[in-house]
Amino acid sequence: MSKLFLILGTLFTVYYIGILLYAGVHASFAWFWLGLGAVCWLALAVCRVPALQAAFLRIPPGIRTAAGILLALGIALFLAAEGCIVSGMVQKEKASCDYLIVLGAQVKGTRVSRALKQRLDRAAEYLRDNPGTLVIVSGGQGSGEDITEAEAMEDYLIEAGIGAERIRKEEKSVNTVQNIRFSRAMMEGECPSIGIVSNDFHIFRAVHIAKAQGIDAFGIPAPTEIFMRPHYMTREAFALVKDLLLGNAVF
């Protein structure tokens, strides 16, 4: 077991450092990997240091059993959430919807981030294939952003050849729930057909947040960078469970 904890502790710690180098020191949820690494290093110490083993064995068996059950339930819930996420990643898109909603992501100054670029490239591809579709770019202005995410997204799509007359900006939202609610308010008609563009790991949650708001939407998955995929999918599992518990998303 000690070798396993050594390998896992090293992998988690190295991945944490890699996320910081790749996405910056402000990468959200990066601390999770450092925490996993710390747990593995602690478990390694317990395996190899007799005094720590003795201290662990002094914990009442009932407490250790309860902790093990809670851990198993947590892992089962995490795996179920990941299954839902994967189902959204392979969702089939529909052609010629009335509106696209492109969900915002981080903007660095005035430049779109890698994740947001992937969303916009996918949206531009869909819009070129479906000239009757209008697009709503959705996202307010956050820390470290010189302009709203929506403005940066509009600029990017125009440079990609999408006519400005097809683009609407929603510039007040700060999360996915608001992205969808505020964007829907900008649409005409009682039941427009709606596609939601986001990175593939985010599609399941976004579509089911829309469902909670009475909106029948389908997802249009954009690719995700391979190195960051484990990080994004892990973070998304926690976000999905949170939104389900709060009633922001429904099955």
C-alpha positions in Angstrom: 0.0 0.0 0.0 2.8 2.4 0.8 4.0 2.2 -2.9 0.5 3.0 -4.1 0.3 6.1 -1.8 3.7 7.2 -2.9 2.8 7.0 -6.6 -0.6 8.7 -6.1 0.8 11.4 -3.9 3.5 12.2 -6.5 1.0 12.2 -9.4 -1.5 14.4 -7.6 1.2 16.9 -6.5 2.8 17.0 -10.0 -0.7 17.5 -11.6 -1.4 20.4 -9.2 1.8 22.1 -10.2 1.1 21.4 -13.9 -2.4 23.1 -13.5 -0.8 26.2 -12.0 1.8 26.4 -14.8 -0.8 25.7 -17.5 -3.8 27.8 -16.3 -2.2 30.2 -13.8 -2.1 30.5 -10.1 -5.8 31.6 -10.0 -7.0 28.3 -11.5 -10.2 27.4 -9.7 -10.4 24.2 -7.7 -6.6 23.5 -8.2 -6.3 23.1 -4.5 -8.3 19.9 -4.7 -5.3 18.1 -6.3 -2.9 19.4 -3.7 -5.3 18.2 -1.0 -5.5 14.7 -2.5 -1.7 14.7 -2.7 -1.4 15.7 1.0 -3.9 12.9 2.0 -1.7 10.4 0.1 1.5 11.6 1.8 -0.2 11.4 5.2 -1.4 7.8 4.4 2.2 7.0 3.3 3.5 8.3 6.6 1.0 6.2 8.6 2.1 3.1 6.7 5.8 3.7 7.3 6.0 5.4 10.8 5.1 3.0 13.7 4.1 5.8 16.0 1.5 7.0 13.5 0.3 3.5 12.9 -0.3 3.1 16.6 -2.2 6.4 16.8 -4.4 5.3 13.8 -5.2 2.0 15.5 -6.3 3.8 18.7 -9.2 5.4 16.7 -12.3 3.4 17.8 -13.3 0.8 15.2 -16.8 2.2 14.9 -15.4 5.6 13.8 -13.1 3.9 11.3 -16.0 1.9 9.9 -18.3 4.9 9.6 -15.5 6.9 7.9 -15.0 4.0 5.4 -18.7 3.9 4.6 -18.9 7.6 4.1 -15.9 7.4 1.8 -17.5 4.6 -0.2 -20.7 6.5 -0.6 -18.8 9.6 -1.6 -16.9 7.7 -4.3 -20.2 6.1 -5.6 -21.8 9.6 -5.8 -18.8 11.0 -7.6 -18.8 8.1 -10.2 -22.6 8.6 -10.8 -22.0 12.3 -11.4 -19.2 11.5 -13.8 -21.5 9.1 -15.7 -24.0 12.0 -16.2 -21.2 14.3 -17.3 -20.0 11.8 -19.9 -23.5 11.4 -21.2 -23.6 15.1 -22.0 -20.3 14.9 -23.7 -21.6 12.6 -26.4 -25.0 14.4 -26.8 -26.2 14.7 -30.4 -26.8 18.3 -31.6 -29.7 19.4 -33.7 -29.6 21.6 -36.8 -31.1 25.0 -37.4 -32.1 26.1 -33.9 -33.5 29.6 -33.4 -30.9 30.7 -30.8 -27.5 29.6 -29.6 -26.4 30.5 -26.1 -22.7 30.5 -25.7 -21.8 30.3 -22.1 -19.0 32.6 -20.9 -15.7 31.7 -19.4 -12.6 33.6 -18.2 -11.3 36.5 -20.2 -7.7 37.6 -19.6 -7.8 41.3 -19.9 -9.6 41.5 -23.3 -8.5 38.1 -24.7 -10.6 35.0 -24.4 -9.1 32.1 -22.5 -8.4 28.7 -24.1 -11.6 27.2 -22.9 -13.7 30.1 -24.1 -11.9 30.0 -27.5 -13.0 26.4 -27.9 -16.6 27.3 -27.2 -16.5 30.2 -29.6 -14.9 28.2 -32.4 -17.6 25.5 -32.0 -20.3 28.2 -32.0 -18.9 29.8 -35.1 -18.8 26.5 -36.9 -22.5 25.9 -36.0 -23.5 29.4 -37.1 -21.8 29.1 -40.4 -23.6 25.8 -41.0 -27.0 27.3 -39.9 -27.3 30.9 -41.2 -30.8 31.4 -39.8 -29.6 30.9 -36.2 -29.0 33.9 -33.9 -26.4 33.8 -31.1 -26.5 35.2 -27.6 -23.0 35.5 -26.0 -23.5 35.4 -22.2 -21.1 36.6 -19.5 -20.5 39.6 -17.2 -17.2 41.1 -16.1 -15.2 39.4 -13.4 -11.9 39.9 -11.6 -9.0 40.4 -14.0 -11.3 41.1 -16.9 -11.0 44.5 -18.6 -14.3 44.0 -20.5 -17.3 41.8 -20.1 -17.0 38.2 -21.3 -19.8 38.9 -23.7 -18.0 41.8 -25.3 -14.8 39.7 -25.8 -16.9 36.9 -27.2 -18.7 39.2 -29.7 -15.4 40.6 -30.9 -14.1 37.1 -31.4 -17.1 35.9 -33.4 -17.1 39.0 -35.6 -13.4 38.3 -36.4 -14.4 34.7 -37.2 -16.8 36.0 -39.8 -20.1 36.0 -38.0 -22.2 39.0 -38.8 -22.7 41.5 -35.9 -26.4 41.5 -36.7 -26.7 37.9 -35.6 -25.1 38.5 -32.2 -26.8 39.6 -29.0 -24.8 40.4 -25.8 -25.9 39.4 -22.3 -23.5 41.1 -20.0 -24.9 40.7 -16.4 -24.6 37.1 -15.6 -22.0 35.7 -13.2 -22.8 31.9 -13.3 -24.4 29.3 -15.5 -27.9 29.7 -13.9 -27.9 33.4 -14.7 -26.3 32.8 -18.2 -29.3 30.8 -19.2 -32.0 32.8 -17.4 -30.9 36.2 -18.7 -30.3 34.9 -22.2 -33.7 33.4 -22.4 -35.2 36.8 -21.5 -33.6 38.3 -24.6 -35.3 35.8 -27.0 -38.4 36.3 -29.0 -41.3 33.8 -29.1 -42.8 31.5 -26.6 -40.9 28.3 -27.4 -37.8 29.0 -29.5 -35.5 26.1 -30.2 -32.3 26.7 -28.2 -28.8 25.2 -28.4 -26.3 25.7 -25.5 -22.6 25.8 -26.4 -20.0 25.0 -23.8 -17.1 22.7 -23.3 -18.2 19.1 -23.4 -17.8 18.4 -19.7 -20.2 21.3 -18.9 -23.0 20.3 -21.3 -25.0 17.9 -19.0 -25.2 20.4 -16.1 -26.0 23.4 -18.4 -28.9 21.5 -20.2 -30.4 20.4 -16.9 -30.1 23.9 -15.4 -32.1 25.1 -18.4 -34.6 22.3 -17.7 -35.0 23.6 -14.1 -36.0 26.9 -15.6 -38.6 25.3 -17.9 -36.4 25.6 -21.0 -36.1 22.7 -23.4 -32.6 23.0 -24.8 -30.0 20.8 -26.3 -26.2 20.8 -25.9 -23.5 21.6 -28.5 -20.3 20.2 -27.0 -17.0 22.0 -27.7 -13.7 20.1 -27.2 -11.7 20.3 -24.0 -7.9 20.3 -23.7 -6.7 16.8 -22.8 -4.3 18.0 -20.0 -7.1 19.9 -18.2 -9.8 17.3 -18.8 -9.3 15.4 -15.5 -9.4 18.7 -13.6 -12.5 20.1 -15.3 -14.4 16.8 -15.0 -13.6 16.4 -11.3 -14.6 20.0 -10.6 -17.8 19.6 -12.7 -18.9 16.6 -10.6 -18.9 18.7 -7.5 -20.7 21.6 -9.2 -23.3 19.2 -10.6 -24.1 17.7 -7.2 -24.3 21.2 -5.7 -26.7 22.5 -8.3 -28.9 19.4 -8.0 -29.1 19.9 -4.2 -29.9 23.6 -4.5 -32.6 22.9 -7.1 -30.7 24.8 -9.8 -30.7 21.7 -12.0 -33.2 18.9 -12.3 -33.2 15.5 -14.1 
